Amino acid sequence: MSLGQQLAPHLPFLRRYARALTGSQAHGDTYVRAALEAIVAAPQDFPRDVDPRLGLYRTFQVIWSSTSDAEGRDEAGFEETSEGIAQARLSRITPRSRQALLLTAMEGFTPEDAAYLIGTDATEIEELVAEAMAEIERQTRADVLIIEDEPIIAMDLETIVRDLGHSVTGVAVTRDEAVAQAMASRPTLVLADIQLADDSSGIDAVKDILSQFNVPVIFITAFPERLLTGERPEPTFLITKPFQRSTVKAAISQALFFDAQTVPSA
């Protein structure tokens, strides 16, 4: 099997990580493209002593850490909206901690693998994750609308949200109900399933909501690859079912990290 064939299944998830790390689909995809170009230009340099997925993420990490973004500074040529929002937070939490959090909680790497990816040890990874969670949770508080038609999953999400110190404005099970609740409560974060109770679409519900006001959205689906095609605008934050609680917590923290409504005062 060629290197390209080995890496192809992992690309949608690398793109997910890149978008969560940077807060922008275009920005994240730029880094992923740069990593792929580096692999094509010098395939002999690709790490062959580790799993292909680990080698792919390692290549991405090298590209990303070599830029000014990795030090929390603006970089010309990329979108500035989400990065500008993040500047108020970057002085309070380091991108290194954010990487450790996302690699372990969202991407499912072990502390040892995450340590390899960012060039440290497992003990420091655990410290960075704890630091990131504590600081982001301190900075961000949200009113959350949950769009989910499975009662057990909805209850689980509600518990996670409340445990993080956020409020739940409501739980909607259909597109119409979701839009109505959003208009009534104006949530500052939306967690949305894709397939809803009456066969309506959570994606359509979110589009309706976003046509009225801006709010960060985290999609939850059993089939993330259907949304991570690169053929249309994609959600920045995407959780795969079945999910771990730590994954939801990481996604919520990252979504709010880039949200203007929860920027802390100086």
Backbone bond lengths (Angstrom), bond angles and torsions (degrees), N, CA, C in turn:
res aa  C-N    CA-C-N  psi(-1)  N-CA   C-N-CA  omega(-1)  CA-C   N-CA-C  phi
1 M - - - 1.461 - - 1.529 109.68 -
2 S 1.326 116.75 133.01 1.456 120.75 -178.54 1.525 110.56 -70.44
3 L 1.330 115.60 162.83 1.460 120.29 178.70 1.528 110.44 -61.31
4 G 1.322 117.12 -40.50 1.452 120.54 178.76 1.511 112.31 -59.86
5 Q 1.332 116.92 -41.23 1.461 121.08 178.99 1.527 111.11 -66.94
6 Q 1.318 116.71 -34.76 1.463 120.71 178.43 1.527 112.13 -68.65
7 L 1.337 115.61 -34.41 1.461 119.85 -175.16 1.530 113.22 -86.53
8 A 1.332 117.05 -26.83 1.468 121.04 -173.12 1.534 114.27 -51.97
9 P 1.351 120.03 -44.93 1.473 118.91 -178.25 1.524 113.73 -63.98
10 H 1.329 116.88 -20.70 1.463 120.67 -175.07 1.526 113.09 -93.39
11 L 1.328 117.22 -11.55 1.464 120.05 -175.22 1.532 113.58 -63.92
12 P 1.354 119.90 -42.05 1.468 117.70 178.71 1.522 112.88 -57.79
13 F 1.328 116.15 -35.05 1.457 119.98 -176.54 1.527 111.85 -80.56
14 L 1.333 116.66 -30.38 1.462 119.28 172.21 1.521 109.31 -65.34
15 R 1.327 116.88 -39.62 1.466 120.50 178.64 1.530 110.08 -64.65
16 R 1.316 116.78 -38.40 1.470 120.07 175.84 1.530 110.41 -59.87
17 Y 1.312 115.94 -47.71 1.467 120.65 179.51 1.520 111.26 -61.13
18 A 1.331 116.46 -44.18 1.469 120.65 -177.90 1.522 110.88 -63.14
19 R 1.333 117.60 -39.17 1.462 120.05 179.77 1.514 111.33 -69.81
20 A 1.335 116.48 -40.05 1.458 119.14 178.20 1.527 111.29 -66.09
21 L 1.321 116.34 -35.15 1.467 121.02 -179.16 1.518 111.48 -69.81
22 T 1.329 116.68 -40.14 1.465 120.71 -175.04 1.518 113.01 -97.75
23 G 1.344 117.43 -20.50 1.457 120.62 -177.82 1.507 114.38 82.13
24 S 1.340 117.35 14.43 1.469 120.21 -175.55 1.512 110.15 -151.69
25 Q 1.348 116.67 132.94 1.463 119.53 176.94 1.523 110.73 -63.47
26 A 1.325 116.97 -48.18 1.462 120.07 -177.97 1.524 111.26 -64.01
27 H 1.316 115.63 -43.11 1.456 120.59 -179.68 1.525 110.66 -63.55
28 G 1.344 115.96 -48.99 1.457 119.93 -179.68 1.513 112.13 -62.16
29 D 1.335 117.40 -42.45 1.458 120.66 -179.58 1.526 111.64 -64.48
30 T 1.334 116.96 -30.36 1.462 119.83 177.22 1.525 110.76 -61.62
31 Y 1.320 115.87 -42.20 1.461 119.71 179.03 1.527 111.87 -69.54
32 V 1.331 116.30 -39.97 1.464 119.17 177.76 1.526 110.15 -62.04
33 R 1.323 116.52 -43.64 1.461 120.84 178.54 1.528 111.09 -61.07
34 A 1.327 116.50 -40.70 1.456 120.21 178.74 1.532 111.21 -64.17
35 A 1.324 116.30 -37.86 1.464 119.70 178.28 1.526 110.84 -66.17
36 L 1.342 117.00 -42.58 1.459 120.34 178.85 1.526 111.14 -65.23
37 E 1.319 116.57 -39.31 1.464 119.86 177.85 1.516 111.20 -63.33
38 A 1.327 116.62 -36.83 1.462 120.67 178.02 1.526 111.08 -65.89
39 I 1.337 116.15 -38.45 1.469 120.19 178.94 1.520 110.66 -67.31
40 V 1.335 116.45 -43.03 1.461 120.69 179.61 1.523 110.81 -64.83
41 A 1.333 115.97 -39.30 1.461 119.96 -177.53 1.526 112.61 -70.92
42 A 1.331 116.70 -31.00 1.467 119.44 -177.10 1.526 109.72 -143.16
43 P 1.336 118.21 68.81 1.471 120.47 -177.70 1.523 112.73 -61.16
44 Q 1.332 116.75 -24.58 1.452 119.83 179.62 1.528 112.29 -67.74
45 D 1.331 116.85 -18.52 1.460 120.76 -179.82 1.526 112.74 -89.55
46 F 1.335 117.36 -7.73 1.461 119.89 -179.44 1.522 109.52 -66.49
47 P 1.339 118.02 133.90 1.475 120.52 -178.64 1.525 111.53 -60.97
48 R 1.305 116.52 116.42 1.469 120.94 -177.70 1.521 112.30 -101.12
49 D 1.327 116.57 -6.95 1.460 120.06 -176.29 1.522 112.28 -94.18
50 V 1.346 117.21 7.61 1.456 121.55 178.50 1.522 109.24 -132.51
51 D 1.327 116.25 170.79 1.458 121.93 176.16 1.533 110.05 -57.15
52 P 1.355 118.36 141.37 1.475 120.39 -178.86 1.523 113.74 -52.83
53 R 1.318 117.39 -39.30 1.469 119.18 179.03 1.526 110.66 -63.08
54 L 1.308 115.98 -42.80 1.458 120.32 179.26 1.531 110.25 -63.65
55 G 1.335 115.79 -40.71 1.456 119.66 178.40 1.514 112.51 -65.23
56 L 1.336 116.82 -37.14 1.469 121.47 178.67 1.520 110.66 -64.74
57 Y 1.318 116.61 -48.08 1.462 120.32 179.53 1.532 110.86 -65.33
58 R 1.320 116.44 -35.22 1.463 119.85 178.44 1.526 110.37 -63.51
59 T 1.318 116.76 -42.60 1.464 120.55 177.86 1.521 110.49 -61.62
60 F 1.331 115.86 -43.65 1.464 120.19 176.91 1.520 110.75 -59.94
61 Q 1.329 116.64 -45.10 1.464 120.54 -177.89 1.527 111.66 -60.71
62 V 1.307 116.40 -39.50 1.464 120.40 179.34 1.526 109.97 -63.13
63 I 1.337 116.31 -43.16 1.463 120.33 178.63 1.519 110.49 -63.47
64 W 1.318 116.34 -48.99 1.461 120.22 -175.87 1.525 111.96 -65.66
65 S 1.327 117.28 -42.51 1.464 120.62 -176.69 1.517 112.75 -70.30
66 S 1.339 117.09 -14.66 1.461 120.22 179.52 1.525 112.68 -86.08
67 T 1.341 117.21 -3.30 1.462 120.85 -177.83 1.513 111.12 -102.45
68 S 1.323 115.69 167.62 1.459 120.02 178.94 1.520 111.99 -69.38
69 D 1.353 118.19 -21.81 1.454 120.86 177.16 1.517 111.09 -58.99
70 A 1.331 116.22 -35.68 1.458 120.37 -176.91 1.515 111.97 -66.83
71 E 1.326 116.75 -15.19 1.457 120.75 178.21 1.519 111.63 -106.37
72 G 1.363 115.59 8.86 1.447 119.30 175.82 1.507 114.15 81.21
73 R 1.352 118.33 23.84 1.452 121.12 179.34 1.525 108.90 -111.39
74 D 1.348 115.66 155.99 1.457 119.90 176.90 1.513 110.13 -67.00
75 E 1.343 116.57 149.60 1.454 121.48 175.90 1.510 108.46 -128.82
76 A 1.313 117.13 126.77 1.462 121.21 -177.07 1.515 110.34 -62.98
77 G 1.344 116.09 146.92 1.455 120.82 174.46 1.506 114.09 98.17
78 F 1.324 118.24 -11.31 1.448 120.71 179.54 1.519 109.54 -109.55
79 E 1.351 116.34 167.73 1.453 120.23 175.89 1.521 109.88 -60.16
80 E 1.314 115.46 140.21 1.450 119.26 -177.38 1.518 113.39 -106.85
81 T 1.315 118.10 -12.97 1.460 120.15 -173.81 1.513 112.03 -60.01
82 S 1.336 117.67 -60.86 1.455 119.90 -178.36 1.516 111.94 -67.99
83 E 1.327 116.85 -33.73 1.458 119.33 178.24 1.524 110.82 -66.90
84 G 1.332 115.67 -38.32 1.455 118.26 177.68 1.517 111.39 -63.46
85 I 1.342 115.41 -40.70 1.460 119.93 176.03 1.521 110.37 -60.23
86 A 1.309 115.72 -41.17 1.466 119.84 -176.07 1.520 113.29 -70.55
87 Q 1.337 118.17 -21.50 1.455 119.64 -176.24 1.529 112.10 -58.12
88 A 1.315 117.48 -35.50 1.460 120.23 179.85 1.520 111.73 -63.43
89 R 1.340 115.74 -22.36 1.451 119.80 -178.66 1.530 112.99 -99.02
90 L 1.315 116.54 -26.32 1.459 119.73 -172.39 1.524 113.25 -61.66
91 S 1.335 116.76 -25.20 1.459 119.29 177.39 1.521 111.47 -75.13
92 R 1.340 115.55 -12.55 1.459 120.88 -176.30 1.535 112.82 -106.55
93 I 1.327 116.64 -20.23 1.470 120.27 178.01 1.519 108.81 -144.45
94 T 1.311 117.15 136.25 1.453 120.53 -175.57 1.522 111.39 -85.68
95 P 1.336 117.21 148.23 1.465 119.83 175.55 1.531 111.74 -57.29
96 R 1.323 117.88 -29.96 1.467 121.21 178.77 1.528 110.94 -61.42
97 S 1.322 116.28 -40.90 1.464 119.56 177.31 1.517 110.84 -66.90
98 R 1.337 116.35 -37.62 1.455 120.66 179.01 1.522 110.35 -63.84
99 Q 1.322 116.37 -41.08 1.467 119.83 178.07 1.520 110.80 -60.66
100 A 1.317 116.52 -47.18 1.465 120.69 -178.62 1.517 110.78 -59.70
101 L 1.324 116.62 -41.66 1.452 121.14 179.61 1.521 111.65 -63.70
102 L 1.318 116.89 -49.15 1.457 120.61 -177.17 1.524 112.32 -67.86
103 L 1.318 117.16 -40.93 1.464 120.41 -177.97 1.522 111.83 -63.47
104 T 1.314 117.11 -37.09 1.462 120.01 -177.94 1.521 111.79 -88.86
105 A 1.321 117.57 -50.09 1.459 120.55 -172.49 1.516 113.32 -79.25
106 M 1.333 117.93 -36.21 1.458 120.47 -177.31 1.521 112.52 -97.71
107 E 1.327 116.80 -44.37 1.463 119.93 -175.86 1.524 113.36 -89.27
108 G 1.316 117.63 -10.89 1.455 121.14 172.79 1.512 116.16 79.41
109 F 1.318 118.17 16.53 1.459 120.37 176.27 1.528 109.95 -75.05
110 T 1.310 116.13 148.31 1.455 120.17 174.13 1.525 108.89 -71.37
111 P 1.328 118.30 160.77 1.470 119.80 175.49 1.525 112.15 -55.91
112 E 1.335 116.40 -34.04 1.466 119.57 179.33 1.520 111.43 -67.68
113 D 1.337 116.80 -43.20 1.465 120.08 178.54 1.530 111.04 -67.42
114 A 1.336 116.41 -42.04 1.465 119.78 177.63 1.524 110.56 -61.19
115 A 1.322 116.36 -37.26 1.462 120.47 178.02 1.525 110.57 -62.49
116 Y 1.325 116.75 -41.39 1.466 120.78 176.89 1.524 110.59 -62.41
117 L 1.322 116.23 -40.21 1.455 120.33 -175.21 1.517 113.10 -67.54
118 I 1.325 117.40 -37.16 1.465 118.02 -177.42 1.525 112.73 -109.64
119 G 1.340 116.63 6.01 1.454 120.07 172.02 1.511 115.14 76.60
120 T 1.338 116.60 52.95 1.460 120.10 177.48 1.524 108.11 -148.23
121 D 1.331 118.76 -155.78 1.454 120.89 176.74 1.528 109.99 -120.43
122 A 1.334 115.55 167.37 1.462 120.55 -174.17 1.514 112.32 -62.97
123 T 1.302 117.01 -34.50 1.469 120.20 179.60 1.518 111.02 -62.60
124 E 1.327 116.57 -44.37 1.459 119.22 179.10 1.524 111.23 -66.80
125 I 1.334 117.58 -35.71 1.461 120.51 177.44 1.528 109.98 -57.34
126 E 1.314 117.20 -46.76 1.458 121.08 -179.47 1.528 110.76 -62.95
127 E 1.315 116.59 -38.11 1.467 120.57 177.88 1.527 110.85 -67.29
128 L 1.345 116.38 -40.90 1.463 120.47 179.79 1.519 111.57 -65.52
129 V 1.331 116.60 -40.16 1.466 120.50 179.10 1.523 110.33 -63.51
130 A 1.324 116.48 -45.59 1.466 119.88 179.41 1.525 110.68 -62.20
131 E 1.316 116.17 -41.08 1.465 120.99 179.08 1.525 111.27 -63.33
132 A 1.333 116.40 -44.31 1.459 120.75 -178.54 1.521 111.48 -63.99
133 M 1.328 116.87 -46.47 1.455 120.36 -178.43 1.523 111.13 -62.93
134 A 1.319 116.43 -45.17 1.462 120.02 -178.04 1.521 111.54 -63.72
135 E 1.326 116.71 -43.02 1.458 119.98 -175.80 1.530 112.14 -73.36
136 I 1.330 117.23 -43.41 1.464 119.40 -179.60 1.526 110.80 -66.99
137 E 1.321 116.93 -39.72 1.461 119.46 178.06 1.527 111.10 -63.77
138 R 1.324 116.73 -35.80 1.453 120.17 178.72 1.524 111.11 -65.82
139 Q 1.322 115.44 -37.18 1.453 120.35 -175.20 1.522 114.01 -79.04
140 T 1.310 117.25 -26.85 1.468 120.11 -168.24 1.520 112.09 -121.07
141 R 1.302 115.06 130.16 1.464 122.37 173.08 1.522 107.04 -133.18
142 A 1.315 116.94 137.53 1.466 119.23 -173.38 1.518 112.05 -139.55
143 D 1.344 114.63 157.82 1.458 123.11 169.28 1.522 106.25 -103.04
144 V 1.332 116.96 117.11 1.459 121.89 -166.55 1.526 111.89 -111.09
145 L 1.336 115.56 128.72 1.463 122.25 170.75 1.524 108.12 -98.46
146 I 1.322 116.97 126.84 1.463 122.40 178.72 1.529 108.61 -104.66
147 I 1.322 116.57 123.52 1.462 122.25 176.87 1.522 106.93 -110.93
148 E 1.314 116.35 99.82 1.475 121.29 -172.71 1.521 108.87 -158.72
149 D 1.351 117.04 127.11 1.459 120.45 -175.58 1.518 113.91 -95.06
150 E 1.321 119.24 -7.49 1.464 121.78 176.91 1.529 108.14 -91.04
151 P 1.333 118.13 113.33 1.473 120.52 -173.79 1.527 114.05 -56.20
152 I 1.325 117.45 -41.30 1.465 119.51 -177.41 1.526 110.65 -67.08
153 I 1.325 115.59 -42.97 1.469 119.36 178.43 1.518 110.45 -64.78
154 A 1.328 116.42 -42.38 1.465 120.26 179.16 1.526 111.12 -60.77
155 M 1.327 116.99 -42.04 1.455 120.77 178.60 1.523 111.17 -64.71
156 D 1.328 115.67 -39.85 1.458 120.13 178.87 1.530 110.51 -63.28
157 L 1.332 115.98 -44.93 1.464 120.24 178.96 1.528 110.87 -63.26
158 E 1.324 116.01 -40.71 1.464 119.59 179.99 1.531 110.47 -62.44
159 T 1.317 116.80 -40.53 1.468 120.84 178.26 1.517 111.10 -63.87
160 I 1.322 116.46 -44.38 1.466 121.10 179.13 1.524 110.28 -60.12
161 V 1.333 115.91 -46.78 1.467 120.93 -178.23 1.525 110.53 -60.64
162 R 1.320 116.74 -45.92 1.464 120.29 -178.19 1.525 110.97 -69.32
163 D 1.325 117.16 -36.23 1.469 120.36 178.25 1.525 111.38 -63.02
164 L 1.326 116.88 -28.29 1.462 121.46 178.57 1.527 111.98 -81.08
165 G 1.333 116.78 -4.17 1.452 119.82 178.77 1.506 114.49 94.03
166 H 1.338 117.20 8.06 1.460 120.96 179.36 1.534 110.35 -93.72
167 S 1.321 115.47 167.27 1.461 121.43 176.28 1.523 109.86 -104.51
168 V 1.328 117.34 149.21 1.458 122.60 175.97 1.528 108.08 -106.35
169 T 1.324 116.29 119.10 1.464 120.35 -178.68 1.521 112.12 -80.52
170 G 1.344 116.57 -22.57 1.454 119.66 179.62 1.512 111.19 167.19
171 V 1.343 115.81 168.57 1.460 122.82 176.45 1.521 107.48 -124.34
172 A 1.325 117.19 119.32 1.465 122.26 -179.36 1.521 109.85 -108.99
173 V 1.336 116.78 145.68 1.459 120.20 -177.27 1.526 112.88 -116.94
174 T 1.341 117.55 -6.26 1.462 121.28 176.81 1.526 109.39 -134.62
175 R 1.320 115.05 166.61 1.470 120.41 179.13 1.526 111.07 -60.41
176 D 1.332 117.09 -50.02 1.463 120.34 -177.18 1.531 111.39 -62.19
177 E 1.324 115.69 -41.07 1.460 119.88 179.86 1.529 110.54 -65.39
178 A 1.334 116.38 -40.08 1.460 120.65 179.80 1.521 111.27 -62.22
179 V 1.322 115.68 -45.26 1.468 119.61 -178.88 1.522 110.35 -65.62
180 A 1.326 116.72 -43.21 1.461 120.51 -179.98 1.528 111.17 -61.03
181 Q 1.326 116.31 -44.67 1.460 119.58 -179.82 1.524 111.26 -66.22
182 A 1.328 116.04 -39.18 1.464 119.80 179.82 1.523 110.70 -63.37
183 M 1.320 117.14 -42.26 1.455 120.32 -179.70 1.533 111.01 -66.24
184 A 1.325 115.74 -32.99 1.457 119.67 -177.39 1.527 112.76 -77.92
185 S 1.334 117.06 -36.81 1.470 119.74 -172.11 1.521 115.09 -109.32
186 R 1.341 117.44 -14.81 1.465 122.10 -178.88 1.543 111.47 47.50
187 P 1.330 117.88 66.01 1.466 120.55 -179.48 1.527 111.20 -64.76
188 T 1.313 115.71 159.16 1.463 120.67 176.94 1.528 111.85 -102.63
189 L 1.344 116.61 2.31 1.467 122.38 173.74 1.526 107.86 -157.91
190 V 1.344 116.41 141.97 1.463 121.56 177.48 1.524 109.18 -123.99
191 L 1.333 116.10 130.73 1.468 122.57 170.00 1.522 106.53 -107.66
192 A 1.324 117.91 119.61 1.468 120.09 -170.94 1.518 113.30 -129.05
193 D 1.323 115.71 126.41 1.462 121.79 168.71 1.528 107.90 -74.55
194 I 1.327 116.53 162.62 1.461 120.85 -178.47 1.526 111.30 -88.49
195 Q 1.335 116.81 -47.49 1.465 121.83 -177.21 1.520 109.05 -102.95
196 L 1.334 117.67 123.19 1.455 121.15 -174.92 1.526 112.33 -107.45
197 A 1.328 115.53 177.14 1.466 121.57 -167.44 1.518 113.90 -59.77
198 D 1.312 118.38 -40.48 1.463 120.57 -176.67 1.524 111.98 -96.15
199 D 1.330 116.12 24.67 1.468 123.50 -177.30 1.526 112.30 67.55
200 S 1.322 116.42 13.89 1.459 118.89 172.86 1.521 108.61 -80.65
201 S 1.320 115.62 171.56 1.455 121.44 -172.10 1.522 112.16 -107.10
202 G 1.333 115.47 130.59 1.454 119.57 173.73 1.515 111.55 -66.18
203 I 1.322 115.89 -29.06 1.470 120.16 177.58 1.531 109.63 -64.73
204 D 1.342 116.33 -44.25 1.459 120.26 178.42 1.523 111.08 -64.98
205 A 1.332 116.26 -37.98 1.458 119.89 177.89 1.520 110.76 -60.70
206 V 1.321 115.59 -44.09 1.463 120.29 -179.96 1.529 110.58 -65.65
207 K 1.324 117.24 -40.73 1.467 120.24 177.44 1.528 110.38 -59.21
208 D 1.332 116.26 -41.96 1.463 119.99 178.79 1.526 110.70 -62.56
209 I 1.311 115.71 -42.81 1.469 120.12 -178.72 1.522 110.32 -66.07
210 L 1.327 116.39 -45.40 1.465 120.12 -177.52 1.524 112.40 -68.52
211 S 1.325 116.85 -19.43 1.467 119.08 176.11 1.529 111.13 -72.58
212 Q 1.340 115.93 -15.60 1.462 120.82 -178.72 1.530 112.69 -102.64
213 F 1.329 117.31 -37.06 1.467 120.64 177.64 1.523 109.45 -161.50
214 N 1.326 115.70 157.41 1.462 121.24 -179.17 1.525 110.63 -84.35
215 V 1.312 115.42 136.23 1.459 121.44 177.95 1.534 107.45 -157.62
216 P 1.333 118.47 138.25 1.467 119.30 176.54 1.526 111.01 -66.69
217 V 1.333 115.97 142.93 1.465 121.98 -175.92 1.524 109.56 -128.74
218 I 1.324 115.23 137.76 1.462 122.00 172.15 1.524 107.37 -117.66
219 F 1.328 117.14 118.33 1.459 121.13 177.87 1.523 110.13 -88.65
220 I 1.329 115.03 146.60 1.462 122.08 179.49 1.523 107.54 -126.17
221 T 1.335 117.84 124.18 1.468 120.90 -175.89 1.521 111.19 -154.50
222 A 1.308 115.20 152.10 1.465 120.20 175.17 1.524 111.64 -82.48
223 F 1.334 116.87 -9.66 1.461 120.52 -176.20 1.532 110.96 -129.85
224 P 1.331 118.36 68.20 1.465 120.67 -176.41 1.519 113.70 -61.86
225 E 1.337 116.66 -28.96 1.463 118.98 -177.98 1.527 112.19 -63.68
226 R 1.345 117.27 -21.11 1.465 120.14 178.44 1.528 112.08 -71.57
227 L 1.322 115.91 -23.53 1.460 120.18 178.41 1.517 112.54 -98.88
228 L 1.335 116.86 -18.92 1.457 120.93 -175.98 1.523 110.45 -100.00
229 T 1.322 116.39 59.80 1.457 121.20 -175.70 1.512 113.36 -99.12
230 G 1.328 117.32 -20.16 1.452 121.12 -175.97 1.517 113.21 79.06
231 E 1.336 117.18 4.90 1.460 121.17 -175.80 1.530 113.29 -96.34
232 R 1.334 116.99 -9.55 1.464 120.54 -179.72 1.528 107.66 -156.40
233 P 1.327 117.55 168.22 1.469 118.81 175.93 1.519 110.68 -54.97
234 E 1.303 116.36 136.74 1.452 121.45 -174.44 1.520 110.31 -121.50
235 P 1.331 116.25 157.34 1.466 118.55 176.61 1.521 110.38 -66.37
236 T 1.323 115.56 138.10 1.457 119.22 176.49 1.516 110.47 -68.52
237 F 1.337 116.47 -36.07 1.455 120.23 -176.14 1.529 109.75 -118.69
238 L 1.320 114.99 123.40 1.456 121.38 -172.39 1.522 109.03 -141.31
239 I 1.318 116.89 124.30 1.456 123.06 -179.38 1.521 109.40 -110.29
240 T 1.308 116.46 136.14 1.459 121.87 -179.72 1.526 110.74 -93.24
241 K 1.329 115.95 132.07 1.464 121.26 172.31 1.529 109.73 -86.68
242 P 1.323 118.34 144.21 1.470 126.95 -7.97 1.531 109.85 -71.74
243 F 1.320 116.86 144.84 1.452 120.44 -173.80 1.522 111.62 -109.42
244 Q 1.314 114.42 157.52 1.449 121.63 170.87 1.527 108.42 -92.36
245 R 1.293 117.29 148.78 1.464 120.22 178.77 1.530 110.99 -59.62
246 S 1.313 115.99 -37.37 1.460 119.25 -179.94 1.523 111.32 -62.94
247 T 1.341 117.09 -32.40 1.462 120.87 178.31 1.519 110.71 -66.50
248 V 1.328 116.83 -44.41 1.461 120.65 178.85 1.520 110.35 -63.18
249 K 1.314 116.57 -42.99 1.466 120.53 179.50 1.522 110.67 -61.15
250 A 1.321 116.64 -43.35 1.464 120.22 179.94 1.521 111.25 -63.76
251 A 1.343 116.30 -43.21 1.460 119.98 -179.00 1.526 111.18 -65.24
252 I 1.326 117.01 -42.28 1.461 120.29 178.52 1.522 110.38 -61.80
253 S 1.312 116.20 -45.16 1.461 120.29 -179.60 1.514 111.32 -60.87
254 Q 1.329 116.77 -43.29 1.458 120.50 -178.92 1.523 111.79 -69.75
255 A 1.329 117.32 -40.72 1.467 120.30 179.39 1.522 110.18 -60.87
256 L 1.317 116.88 -42.90 1.460 120.60 -179.30 1.518 111.87 -74.54
257 F 1.324 115.98 -24.58 1.465 120.52 178.49 1.518 110.88 -59.72
258 F 1.320 116.79 -36.67 1.458 121.89 -177.10 1.530 112.71 -99.31
259 D 1.333 118.39 12.27 1.454 121.58 -175.95 1.521 111.22 -97.34
260 A 1.310 116.52 126.16 1.468 121.52 -177.30 1.523 112.00 -63.97
261 Q 1.329 117.43 -29.68 1.461 119.93 -175.19 1.527 112.50 -69.82
262 T 1.337 117.65 -17.68 1.458 119.55 -177.92 1.521 112.25 -117.03
263 V 1.347 117.04 20.33 1.456 119.82 176.54 1.513 109.39 -66.05
264 P 1.346 118.24 127.27 1.450 120.13 -178.59 1.512 112.05 -71.62
265 S 1.317 116.53 152.72 1.467 119.11 175.49 1.502 110.01 -72.73
266 A 1.345 116.10 154.92 1.455 120.57 -176.80 1.518 110.48 -68.73
